[in-house]
Amino acid sequence: MSERTPLLIVEDDPALLTQMTWAFEQYAPVSCGDREDALVQLRRHRPAVVTMDLGLPPRPDEPTEGLQLLQEILAMAPDTKVIVLTGQNDHANALKAIGLGAYDFYSKPFQPELLSLMIERALRLHELQAENRRLSATRTPGVLGELLTRDPQMLKVCATVEKVAATNATVMLLGESGTGKELLARGAHALSPRRDGRFVAINCAAIPENLLESELFGYEKGAFTGAVKQTPGKIEAAHRGTLFLDEIGDLPAALQAKILRFLQDRIIERLGGRQEIAVDVRVVCATHQDLRAMIAQGRAKVFIVSLGAQGALLATAEGVRRFAAVPVDGLNSVGAGDSMVAGIVLGLVRGLALTDAVKFGMAAGAATLLRPGTELCRREDAERLYRAMEGT
């Protein structure tokens, strides 16, 4: 060690005190024989570890003075690790000292090797706790600070989530279960202008298919057996806040069209109701499923991340990219929303400029989808959609 660590030794037996001072000369031993001197040395040297006998003057045959010193040491320096030395058969007082906050106890007779190991463990624990406090004090506060990672790609994803949190863009998070997708979603909400609104999460895979629609959209009184009162759904509950659709890849096919209309127009209808309800909701989705594979298998009709004016964000292992839509595979019929997306992509495949492709898609039947500069789907996806449309 370049600078020896102070070690306070409190022992009323002069011979044992001298032996311990010699045995632990690798530290900077500070010796004393009574309670008052021990407190003086504690203030002066601030040792990380203290070894002390319970039997101290003026009553060396009783543990009273030692237990009082233990309490005073921990009151003055709570992080100090105190090792209590006791007699071989004095386990009751040793346990009492542990209960008062001592780090450990050591039963005499004195064996330098064993006590040295105990001191080293105590010093190491003291250093780790001090380092943890330093790191906590220097930690930059932030919502995503709870996510511990040193991986460059994850750091890039976190930085991107912080950047997009201020927007209303719909976000899709792709990743295996347990990788922190909900933590990212909550972070995006907490950093957004909607932080004062509710963060409403729903797991699409955990709710039975026959109940999921009513959970999302709510229902009117009498809509079905047991609907004894009007009940708003999760989407309405997230008004002026954020809706987190976890495991959206498990969304039943029958609900996809209804969800699509909500994503496009931010309008819903409760089950059994006829009134259109406008909702101001920011949507964050997550799934561990391979959505493109689901489309190819026919398990998902449309893979549209967002139909908002700002497009959407798709977070993957390669980073976070801005998308307008991912096209339909095996398209047999084209609805209004589908035709808009298909028209834009088809226009780009045919070589139209972005603004002209948007006009082409709008002519196919819907409102503005993109802004200039938005990154579109991959060319191979667009060509696959083109072939599907040519065959209809």
C-alpha positions, 0 to 999 in steps of 0.5 A, a space after each residue: 500500500 502506498 498509504 497505510 490504512 489506519 486500524 484502531 485497536 482497543 485493548 486493556 491488556 498491554 501484552 496483547 495490545 503490543 502483540 496485535 500492534 506488531 501483527 498488524 503493522 501492514 496497516 497503520 495501527 493506532 492503539 489505546 486501552 480505554 473508552 475515552 482514549 478510543 473516542 479521541 483516536 477515532 475522531 483523529 484518525 477516522 479508521 475504517 476498521 476497529 478491533 475492540 475488547 468488550 472488557 474495558 476499564 474501569 470494569 474489565 470483567 464486565 462488557 458494559 464499557 465495551 458495549 457503550 463504546 461500540 454504540 458511541 463509535 457507530 453513532 459517531 461514524 456509522 460506516 466503521 466496521 467494528 470487530 469485537 474480541 470476546 472470551 471463548 465462552 462469551 457468545 451471549 455478549 458477542 451476539 449482543 454486540 452484533 445486535 448493536 451493529 458490530 461487523 463481526 466478533 472474534 473469540 480469543 485466544 488471539 491468532 493473527 492469521 484468522 483475525 487478519 482475514 476478518 479485518 481484510 473482509 471488513 476493509 473490503 466491504 467498507 471500500 465497496 460501500 464508499 465506492 457505491 456512495 460516490 457513484 450514487 452521488 455522481 450519477 446523472 439523474 434521468 428516467 432511463 438511468 435505472 437501465 444499467 448497460 454498457 452495451 453501445 447499441 443499448 446506450 444508443 437505443 436509450 439515447 434515441 428514446 430520450 430524444 423522441 420522448 418529446 414527440 407524439 410519434 408512435 414507438 414500436 419496441 422489439 426485443 426478447 422478453 425481459 430485455 427492458 421494453 416496458 422500462 423504455 416505454 415508461 422512460 419515454 412517457 416520463 420524459 414526454 410532455 404527457 408525464 403528468 398524464 397516466 401511463 396505462 399498460 396492457 398485456 395483449 397476450 395475458 388477457 383472453 381474446 373474448 375479453 381483450 376488446 372490452 378491456 381496450 375499448 370499454 363497453 356500454 351498459 347492456 352490451 353483453 351479459 354482465 355489463 351492468 354499467 358503462 365502463 371506459 376501456 384502457 384506451 380512454 383511461 390513457 387520455 392525455 397520457 401514454 398507452 403501452 400495448 405490450 406483446 402486441 404481436 399476440 393481438 387477435 386478428 379480429 382486433 387488428 382492423 379496429 386497432 388500425 382505425 384507432 391508430 390512424 384516427 385516434 377515435 374509438 367506439 365502446 362495445 355496444 355503443 354508437 358514439 365516436 370518442 376522440 382520444 388524445 393518446 400516445 401509443 407505445 407498443 412492444 413485442 418479442 414476436 417476429 412480425 414480418 414472419 407473422 405477416 408471411 404466415 398470414 397471422 397478421 394482415 397489416 404491419 403498420 407501426 404508425 399512421 400519424 403525421 410524424 411516422 413511427 419509430 421502430 427499435 431493434 437490435 440494429 438501432 432505432 429507425 424511422 418508418 412509415 409502414 411495413 407492407 402487406 404480404 399476400 394482399 387480397 383486398 385493399 381497404 382505405 387505410 391499406 390502399 394509402 400505405 400501398 399506394 405510397 410504397 407502390 409510387 416509390 417503387 415506380 420511381 416517384 419522388 416522395 412528395 408525389 408518392 404521398 399524393 399518390 397514396 392520398 389519392 388511394 384513400 386517406 389523410 397525410 401519412 408522411 413528412 418529407 425526409 421520413 425513412 421508408 421501408 426496405 426496397 425488398 419489402 416494397 417490391 414484395 408488396 408491388 408483386 402482391 398488388 399486381 396479382 390482385 
